[in-house]
């Protein structure tokens, strides 16, 4: 057959006279279907790279997860999606996102440790059908809870640290089976997702206290400086809380440092649970914690502080020997654009309020006021809102 040469003046490959002349033959031997598959594959890779770039540039883990769920939902219209993610701190609950027929739901999933599935994915590193996965794991409470969502595919998210998470995807609402090209798309997408999560994990570790999982003092101070600068530009009010564990030395000396660590970890979990996502809870050092609360006035921060104090006072620390009741003392300070003080000055004033709480008998909250050290006025509990 004579060699076909495309000219620049031709609009498309298919408009060439030689293509038209040999159309039937080319169609019979599958040239056109092959070209169509190549074009589809090219479109897939183009969409894949655009999606990967969007995911990698997401600033938080929650945004990464949301972008992945939205991408899969829009592209494949699956009947269900389960996203499970192992957090940085194993003491925290596993992050779970579930969707059924495009609606966010809260099913009763029983997943205690994603790491239990690592041995399976060491042998099966790619996408697997759910039936294969379920049969290999065996009939457990976890598998029974997965069954309620009728998943079809299991997609592991793997990295150097092992299994980061899994995505369980249901059948397509339109009823078509997943093609090889679509499965390849899933596989390639997950390699980018894994890299995005690795980057987030490694960056997050530089910001966190390894013992409690809260932010470290360096990150807290950086955010505090940013809030002070914002207060100078706006009419916003920002507050901070400094928290000290009362008589903490007793736990270390009488029950051991491991027991002391358990107390700190339990308090950290209560602090994290008791503040907003926009707040910055951190471990200041030793048995001290800090919380930065943007856009929070004096009245509101008092309510937050008393809620944290009450929650710690009523908490139970799981330990082999019953531990004494844990209490905390808190110092509070609120600043705005009228106060021309640096970050160290903000910390100093909150610390002075903390000193008053400890001097007045501990297990209480006090807010800094001008001349606070001379007034020694006990904090009056605010009325709930």
C-alpha positions in Angstrom: 0.0 0.0 0.0 1.3 3.4 -0.9 2.6 5.4 2.0 0.2 8.1 3.3 1.7 11.5 3.8 -0.3 14.2 5.6 -0.1 17.7 4.4 -0.3 20.8 6.6 -3.3 22.1 4.6 -5.3 19.0 5.7 -7.7 19.8 8.5 -7.7 16.3 10.0 -6.1 13.0 9.5 -9.4 11.5 8.4 -10.0 14.1 5.7 -6.9 12.9 3.7 -7.9 11.5 0.3 -5.9 8.3 0.8 -7.7 7.7 4.1 -11.0 8.0 2.3 -9.9 5.7 -0.5 -8.8 2.9 1.8 -11.5 3.6 4.5 -13.0 0.1 4.3 -9.7 -1.7 4.6 -8.5 0.5 7.5 -11.7 -0.1 9.3 -11.6 -3.8 8.7 -8.1 -4.2 10.1 -9.0 -2.1 13.2 -6.9 1.1 12.5 -9.8 3.4 13.4 -10.7 1.6 16.6 -7.0 1.7 17.6 -6.8 5.4 16.9 -9.9 5.9 19.0 -8.4 4.0 21.9 -5.2 6.0 21.7 -7.2 9.3 21.7 -9.2 8.1 24.7 -6.0 7.1 26.5 -4.5 10.5 25.7 -7.6 12.2 27.1 -7.3 10.1 30.2 -3.7 11.0 30.8 -4.5 14.7 30.2 -7.3 14.6 32.8 -5.2 12.5 35.1 -2.3 15.1 35.2 -4.8 18.0 35.7 -6.4 16.1 38.6 -3.1 15.1 40.1 -1.9 18.7 40.0 -5.0 19.8 41.8 -4.7 17.1 44.5 -1.0 17.7 45.1 -1.6 21.4 45.6 -4.3 21.0 48.2 -3.0 22.5 51.5 -4.7 20.1 54.0 -5.4 16.4 54.3 -9.1 17.0 54.5 -9.1 19.0 51.2 -7.0 16.2 49.6 -9.6 13.6 50.6 -12.5 15.7 49.5 -10.9 16.3 46.1 -10.3 12.6 45.6 -13.9 11.7 46.5 -15.3 14.4 44.2 -13.1 13.3 41.4 -14.1 9.7 41.5 -17.7 10.6 42.0 -17.9 12.9 39.0 -15.9 10.6 36.7 -17.4 7.2 37.4 -20.7 7.8 39.1 -20.1 5.0 41.6 -23.0 3.8 43.8 -20.8 4.1 46.9 -17.4 5.3 48.1 -15.6 4.5 51.3 -12.4 6.4 52.1 -10.4 5.3 55.1 -7.2 7.1 56.1 -4.7 6.3 58.9 -4.0 9.5 60.8 -0.6 10.7 61.9 -1.2 9.7 65.5 -2.4 6.1 66.0 -4.3 7.3 69.1 -6.8 9.2 67.0 -9.8 7.7 65.3 -9.4 6.6 61.7 -10.7 9.2 59.2 -13.7 7.8 57.3 -15.7 9.4 54.5 -18.6 7.5 53.1 -20.9 8.3 50.2 -23.9 6.4 48.8 -25.8 7.4 45.7 -23.9 10.7 45.8 -25.0 11.5 49.4 -22.6 11.7 52.4 -23.7 9.1 55.0 -22.4 7.9 58.4 -22.6 4.1 58.3 -21.6 2.0 61.3 -18.2 0.9 60.0 -16.0 -1.1 62.3 -12.4 -0.4 61.5 -10.0 -0.3 64.4 -6.6 -0.4 62.5 -6.0 -0.1 58.8 -2.6 -1.7 59.4 -4.3 -5.0 59.8 -4.7 -5.1 56.0 -1.0 -4.4 55.2 0.0 -8.1 54.9 -2.6 -8.5 52.2 -1.4 -5.5 50.2 2.2 -6.5 50.4 1.1 -9.4 48.2 -1.5 -7.5 46.2 -0.2 -3.9 45.7 -2.6 -2.9 43.0 -6.4 -2.6 42.6 -8.3 -5.7 43.6 -11.9 -6.8 43.4 -13.6 -6.6 46.7 -14.7 -10.2 46.7 -11.0 -11.3 46.4 -10.1 -8.9 49.3 -13.0 -10.0 51.5 -12.2 -13.7 51.0 -8.5 -13.2 51.8 -9.2 -11.3 55.0 -12.0 -13.6 56.2 -15.4 -12.9 57.6 -14.7 -10.3 60.3 -16.7 -7.6 61.9 -14.9 -5.1 59.7 -15.7 -7.0 56.4 -19.3 -7.3 57.5 -19.6 -3.6 57.9 -18.0 -3.0 54.5 -20.5 -5.4 52.9 -23.4 -3.0 53.8 -21.9 -0.6 51.2 -21.6 -3.2 48.4 -18.1 -2.2 47.3 -16.7 -3.6 44.0 -13.1 -2.4 44.0 -10.5 -1.9 46.7 -7.8 0.6 46.0 -4.9 0.7 48.4 -2.9 3.9 49.0 0.6 2.8 49.6 3.9 4.6 50.4 7.2 4.1 52.1 5.6 4.0 55.5 3.2 1.2 54.4 -0.5 1.4 54.0 -1.8 5.0 54.4 -5.4 4.3 53.5 -7.9 2.6 51.2 -10.7 3.5 48.9 -13.5 1.1 48.4 -15.5 2.0 45.3 -19.0 0.6 44.4 -20.3 -0.4 41.0 -21.2 2.4 38.6 -24.8 3.7 38.8 -25.1 3.3 35.0 -24.4 -0.4 35.4 -21.4 -0.7 33.1 -18.4 -2.7 34.4 -15.1 -0.9 34.9 -12.9 -1.2 31.8 -9.2 -2.0 31.8 -8.6 1.7 30.8 -10.6 2.9 33.8 -8.8 0.5 36.2 -5.5 1.8 34.8 -6.7 5.4 35.5 -7.4 4.4 39.1 -4.0 2.9 39.5 -2.2 5.9 38.1 -4.3 8.3 40.1 -3.5 6.5 43.3 0.3 6.9 42.7 -0.3 10.7 42.7 -2.6 10.5 45.7 0.0 8.5 47.6 2.7 11.1 46.9 0.3 14.0 48.0 -0.3 12.2 51.3 3.4 11.5 51.8 4.1 15.2 51.3 1.4 16.2 53.7 2.5 13.6 56.3 6.1 14.6 56.2 5.2 18.3 56.4 2.7 17.7 59.2 5.4 16.0 61.2 7.5 19.1 61.2 4.6 21.0 62.8 3.5 18.5 65.4 4.6 17.4 68.9 5.2 13.7 68.5 3.9 12.8 71.9 0.5 14.5 71.8 -0.1 15.1 68.1 -0.9 18.8 68.8 1.0 21.5 67.0 4.5 22.3 68.4 5.4 25.6 70.0 7.3 26.8 66.9 4.2 26.6 64.7 2.1 28.2 67.4 4.4 31.2 67.7 4.4 31.6 63.9 0.6 31.6 63.8 0.4 34.0 66.8 2.7 36.5 65.0 0.4 36.2 62.0 -2.7 36.9 64.1 -1.1 39.9 65.7 -0.3 41.3 62.3 -3.9 40.6 61.1 -5.3 42.3 64.2 -3.3 45.5 63.4 -4.9 45.5 59.9 -8.5 44.7 61.0 -10.9 45.2 63.9 -10.7 41.5 64.9 -10.0 40.2 68.4 -7.9 37.1 69.0 -7.4 35.3 72.3 -4.9 32.8 73.6 -5.1 30.3 76.5 -2.1 28.9 78.4 -2.9 25.7 80.3 -0.8 24.1 83.0 -1.5 20.6 84.5 -1.9 20.9 88.3 0.7 19.0 90.4 1.9 17.1 87.3 5.1 16.1 89.1 3.1 13.7 91.2 2.2 11.6 88.2 5.8 11.2 87.0 7.3 10.6 90.5 4.6 8.3 91.9 3.3 6.5 88.9 6.2 6.8 86.4 6.8 8.9 83.3 4.8 6.6 81.1 1.7 7.3 83.2 2.6 11.0 83.0 2.7 10.7 79.2 -0.7 9.1 79.2 -2.1 12.0 81.2 -0.7 14.5 78.7 -2.0 12.5 75.7 -5.5 12.3 77.2 -5.5 16.1 78.0 -4.3 16.8 74.5 -7.2 14.8 73.0 -9.7 16.7 75.1 -8.2 20.1 74.1 -8.3 19.1 70.4 -11.9 17.9 70.7 -12.9 21.1 72.6 -11.8 23.7 70.1 -12.6 24.7 66.5 -10.8 23.5 63.4 -9.6 27.1 62.9 -8.0 27.2 66.4 -4.4 26.2 67.0 -3.9 23.9 70.0 -0.3 23.2 70.8 2.0 21.7 73.4 4.0 24.6 74.8 6.5 22.4 76.6 6.5 20.0 79.5 3.1 19.9 81.0 1.9 23.2 79.5 -0.4 23.7 76.5 -1.5 26.7 74.5 -4.5 27.4 72.3 -4.7 30.3 69.8 -8.3 31.3 69.0 -8.7 33.7 66.1 -11.7 36.0 66.0 -12.5 35.3 69.6 -13.3 37.9 72.2 -12.8 37.9 76.0 -16.3 36.6 76.9 -16.1 33.7 74.4 -12.6 32.6 75.3 -13.7 32.4 79.0 -16.5 30.0 78.0 -14.1 27.9 76.0 -11.5 27.8 78.8 -14.1 26.7 81.4 -15.4 24.0 79.1 -11.9 22.6 78.7 -11.2 22.8 82.4 -14.5 21.0 83.3 -13.8 18.3 80.6 -10.4 17.6 82.0 -11.6 17.5 85.6 -14.2 14.9 84.6 -12.0 12.8 82.3 -10.9 9.2 83.0 -7.3 8.3 82.2 -7.0 4.6 81.4 -4.2 3.1 83.5 -3.4 -0.1 85.3 -3.5 1.7 88.6 -6.2 4.3 89.3 -4.6 7.7 88.9 -5.5 10.8 91.0 -8.0 13.3 89.5 -6.4 15.5 86.9 -7.1 19.2 86.9 -5.7 22.2 85.0 -5.2 25.9 85.6 -5.7 28.3 82.7 -4.5 31.9 81.9 -6.3 33.9 79.2 -5.5 37.0 77.2 -7.4 38.8 74.4 -5.7 41.3 72.1 -6.8 43.6 69.2 -5.4 46.4 67.1 -5.3 48.8 70.1 -2.5 46.8 71.7 0.9 47.3 70.2 2.7 44.4 71.8 4.8 41.5 70.2 4.0 37.8 70.5 6.2 37.5 73.6 4.2 40.2 75.3 1.0 38.3 74.5 2.4 35.1 76.0 3.7 37.0 79.1 0.2 38.4 79.8 -1.5 35.1 79.5 1.2 33.5 81.7 0.5 36.2 84.3 -3.1 35.2 84.3 -2.1 31.6 84.6 0.0 32.5 87.7 -3.1 34.0 89.3 -5.1 30.8 88.7 -2.4 28.8 90.4 -2.0 31.2 93.2 -5.7 31.3 93.9 -5.9 27.5 94.4 -5.6 26.0 90.9 -8.3 24.3 88.8 -9.7 27.6 87.5 -9.4 30.1 84.7 -8.4 33.8 84.9 -8.2 36.5 82.3 -5.4 39.1 82.2 -6.4 42.6 83.0 -4.3 45.7 83.5 -2.6 45.4 86.9 -3.8 41.8 87.3 -1.0 40.7 89.5 -2.0 43.3 92.1 -5.7 42.6 92.0 -5.6 38.9 92.4 -9.3 38.7 91.6 -10.7 35.2 91.2 -12.4 34.4 87.9 -16.2 34.3 88.0 -17.5 31.5 85.8 -19.3 33.0 82.8 -22.9 32.2 82.1 -23.3 29.6 79.3 -24.5 30.8 75.9 
